[in-house]
Amino acid sequence: MIRISEATQRKIPRPFNFHWGGGYVIEEVSIRCNIDKDSWEPTIQLLEYDDGTQQLRFCVYDGGRFNRMPLIIGSEEIGALARQVKKSRRIKNLLGKLAR
């Protein structure tokens, strides 16, 4: 059974860089999921590129480190992550566009 708790609070803003451009993570919401000794943090980040373009990244932190694995979550995790999204105005607004 998955136990859900508070996630790690990472510094905001913080830089990111892809080969096509970089910028800053300007908002982030996440939860910590635990099964036995394993834990991971499903995360939604608002990325703002140096040119002002904004994108959402759906990702996972594992052991406190960014992990290049897909975000896979079930209904319990979605509910907990949704409660965190409500605290983040810009992420909430962009996700609202997705749900329309």
SERO-4910 file (N, C-alpha, C, O; in steps of 0.05 Angstrom, whole numbers):
BEGIN
 pado doro    nc1    nc2    nc3   cac1   cac2   cac3    cc1    cc2    cc3    oc1    oc2    oc3
  Met    A     17    -24      0      0      0      0     18     25      0     38     26     14
  Ile    A     10     45    -16     25     69    -18     18     88      5     -6     93     11
  Arg    A     38     99     18     35    120     38     43    146     25     64    147     13
  Ile    A     27    167     28     33    193     16     38    213     38     24    214     58
  Ser    A     59    229     34     67    249     54     77    274     40     77    276     15
  Glu    A     87    293     56     98    318     46    123    312     30    139    294     37
  Ala    A    127    326      8    150    323     -9    173    341     -1    169    359     16
  Thr    A    196    336    -12    219    353     -7    214    381    -18    203    384    -40
  Gln    A    221    401     -3    219    428    -13    245    436    -26    265    440    -13
  Arg    A    244    439    -53    267    446    -68    267    476    -73    246    489    -74
  Lys    A    290    488    -77    293    517    -82    278    525   -107    281    512   -128
  Ile    A    263    547   -105    249    559   -128    255    588   -128    253    601   -107
  Pro    A    262    601   -150    268    589   -176    295    575   -176    313    581   -159
  Arg    A    298    556   -195    324    544   -199    327    538   -229    307    534   -243
  Pro    A    352    539   -238    356    536   -267    352    508   -278    355    489   -264
  Phe    A    345    507   -303    345    482   -318    357    488   -346    358    511   -354
  Asn    A    367    467   -359    378    471   -385    374    447   -403    382    425   -395
  Phe    A    362    451   -426    359    430   -446    377    438   -470    386    461   -471
  His    A    382    420   -488    398    427   -511    384    448   -529    397    461   -545
  Trp    A    358    451   -527    343    471   -543    338    497   -528    327    516   -539
  Gly    A    345    499   -503    341    523   -487    340    518   -458    338    495   -449
  Gly    A    342    540   -443    342    537   -414    326    560   -402    315    577   -415
  Gly    A    324    559   -375    309    579   -360    308    571   -331    328    561   -320
  Tyr    A    285    575   -319    281    569   -291    256    553   -285    235    557   -298
  Val    A    257    535   -265    233    523   -254    222    545   -235    235    553   -216
  Ile    A    198    555   -242    188    578   -226    165    570   -207    159    585   -188
  Glu    A    153    547   -211    134    535   -192    137    505   -193    145    494   -213
  Glu    A    131    492   -170    133    463   -169    114    452   -148    112    464   -126
  Val    A    100    431   -154     84    417   -135     91    387   -136     97    376   -157
  Ser    A     92    375   -112     99    347   -111     89    334    -86     82    348    -67
  Ile    A     89    308    -85     82    292    -62    103    270    -59    116    263    -78
  Arg    A    106    260    -35    124    237    -31    107    212    -28     88    211    -12
  Cys    A    114    191    -43    100    165    -42    120    145    -31    144    145    -38
  Asn    A    110    128    -13    127    108      0    114     81     -1     90     78      4
  Ile    A    130     61     -9    122     33     -6    146     19      7    167     18     -5
  Asp    A    141      8     31    163     -4     46    186     16     48    182     37     59
  Lys    A    210      9     39    233     26     41    237     44     17    254     61     16
  Asp    A    221     40     -4    223     56    -29    206     81    -27    184     81    -17
  Ser    A    217    103    -38    201    128    -40    208    142    -66    230    139    -77
  Trp    A    189    157    -76    192    173   -100    173    197    -98    154    197    -82
  Glu    A    178    217   -114    162    242   -112    151    250   -140    165    262   -156
  Pro    A    125    243   -145    112    253   -169    112    283   -168    104    294   -147
  Thr    A    119    296   -190    123    325   -189    113    338   -215    115    327   -237
  Ile    A    101    362   -212     93    379   -235    109    405   -232    108    417   -211
  Gln    A    123    412   -253    139    437   -252    130    456   -274    123    448   -296
  Leu    A    130    482   -267    125    502   -287    153    513   -295    167    525   -279
  Leu    A    160    508   -320    186    517   -331    181    543   -346    163    545   -362
  Glu    A    199    562   -342    198    587   -357    225    590   -371    246    593   -357
  Tyr    A    224    590   -397    249    593   -413    258    622   -413    243    640   -406
  Asp    A    283    625   -421    295    652   -422    279    671   -440    280    696   -435
  Asp    A    265    661   -460    250    678   -478    221    683   -467    206    696   -481
  Gly    A    215    673   -443    188    678   -431    168    656   -436    147    656   -423
  Thr    A    174    637   -454    156    614   -459    154    597   -434    173    593   -420
  Gln    A    130    588   -429    125    571   -405    115    543   -414     99    541   -433
  Gln    A    124    522   -400    115    495   -405    113    481   -378    126    488   -359
  Leu    A     95    460   -378     94    443   -354    110    418   -359    110    407   -381
  Arg    A    124    409   -339    139    384   -340    127    366   -318    125    374   -295
  Phe    A    120    341   -326    110    321   -308    134    302   -304    142    289   -323
  Cys    A    144    299   -279    168    284   -275    168    271   -247    148    272   -233
  Val    A    190    257   -241    192    242   -216    220    247   -204    240    248   -218
  Tyr    A    220    252   -178    245    252   -163    247    226   -148    227    217   -136
  Asp    A    270    214   -148    275    188   -135    300    190   -118    321    196   -128
  Gly    A    297    186    -92    320    189    -74    330    218    -73    354    222    -69
  Gly    A    312    237    -77    320    265    -77    332    275   -103    339    299   -104
  Arg    A    334    258   -123    346    266   -148    326    264   -171    309    247   -171
  Phe    A    329    282   -190    312    282   -214    317    255   -228    339    246   -231
  Asn    A    295    242   -236    297    216   -250    284    218   -277    261    228   -279
  Arg    A    296    208   -297    286    209   -324    268    185   -329    273    170   -348
  Met    A    247    182   -313    228    161   -316    200    175   -320    196    197   -310
  Pro    A    182    161   -332    155    174   -336    140    176   -310    144    160   -291
  Leu    A    123    196   -308    106    199   -285     82    180   -288     66    183   -306
  Ile    A     80    161   -270     58    141   -270     45    144   -242     58    138   -222
  Ile    A     19    151   -242      6    155   -216    -23    144   -218    -35    144   -239
  Gly    A    -33    135   -195    -60    125   -193    -78    145   -180    -70    168   -175
  Ser    A   -103    137   -175   -123    156   -165   -116    168   -138   -122    191   -133
  Glu    A   -104    152   -120    -97    162    -94    -76    184    -96    -77    205    -83
  Glu    A    -56    179   -113    -34    198   -116    -45    223   -131    -36    246   -125
  Ile    A    -63    219   -150    -74    242   -165    -89    261   -145    -86    285   -147
  Gly    A   -104    249   -127   -119    265   -107   -100    281    -90   -105    305    -85
  Ala    A    -78    269    -81    -59    283    -63    -44    304    -79    -39    326    -69
  Leu    A    -37    298   -104    -23    318   -121    -42    341   -128    -33    364   -129
  Ala    A    -67    335   -132    -87    356   -138    -90    376   -115    -93    400   -119
  Arg    A    -88    366    -90    -89    384    -67    -65    403    -67    -68    426    -59
  Gln    A    -42    394    -76    -19    411    -78    -21    431   -101    -13    454    -99
  Val    A    -33    422   -123    -37    440   -146    -54    464   -139    -50    486   -148
  Lys    A    -74    460   -121    -91    482   -113    -76    505   -100    -85    527    -99
  Lys    A    -52    498    -90    -35    519    -76    -17    534    -96     -3    553    -89
  Ser    A    -18    526   -121      0    537   -141    -16    549   -164    -25    535   -182
  Arg    A    -19    575   -163    -37    589   -182    -31    584   -211    -49    578   -227
  Arg    A     -6    587   -219      1    585   -248     -1    557   -258    -11    552   -280
  Ile    A      8    538   -242      5    509   -250    -24    502   -252    -33    489   -271
  Lys    A    -40    511   -232    -69    505   -232    -82    516   -257    -99    503   -269
  Asn    A    -75    541   -265    -87    553   -288    -81    538   -314    -98    533   -330
  Leu    A    -56    530   -317    -48    515   -341    -61    487   -342    -70    478   -363
  Leu    A    -63    474   -319    -76    448   -318   -106    450   -324   -118    432   -335
  Gly    A   -118    473   -315   -146    478   -321   -151    478   -351   -172    469   -360
  Lys    A   -133    489   -366   -135    490   -395   -135    461   -407   -148    455   -426
  Leu    A   -119    444   -395   -117    416   -403   -143    401   -398   -151    384   -415
  Ala    A   -156    408   -377   -181    393   -369   -206    403   -384   -227    390   -382
  Arg    A   -204    426   -397   -228    436   -411   -234    421   -436   -254    428   -450
***
